[in-house]
Amino acid sequence: MICETVEDFAAVIPPIGAVVGLDLGTKTIGVAASDTFRSVSTPLETIRRTKFTADAVALEKILAHRAITGIVLGLPFNMDGSEGPRAQATRAFARNMARRIDTPITYWDERLSTVAAGRALLEADTSRKRRAQVIDHVAAGYILQGALDRLRHLGATT
């Protein structure tokens, strides 16, 4: 099930349970997960993309292992708020995932999440090589934390 708004998403997910955030790129998928009470987002891993089926299986393993109750997918709007080819590809990915799983999926504006993640890693004096390894799942953490904050504002968390 795809929920176009976080408000719709909040209405269908259970009150307690971890949520995962995804930063979908052309070569990688950054993955972050929340705690059970949806307070904090923690970057988990970066999945190297191959074909959709392999990517979906890798995500399904994470969903099952962590008992995930919802997915927040970063939606890459253009800076003017319009949707370009990357946003369309993200929506297609969500539709394909929704055919495979019953977990609710919503979108979160991911503009500048990678920039924020990069700045945080620079401030932490992370080497260039290490930044390249972790930037995607740190960006997923920023995406997820934004959605968690909104869910908390809506009263959808404990």
Beta strands, then each sheet from edge to edge (+ up, - down):
strand 1: 2-3
strand 2: 19-24
strand 3: 28-34
strand 4: 41-48
strand 5: 70-75
strand 6: 105-109
sheet 1: 1+ 6+ 5+ 2+ 3- 4+
end
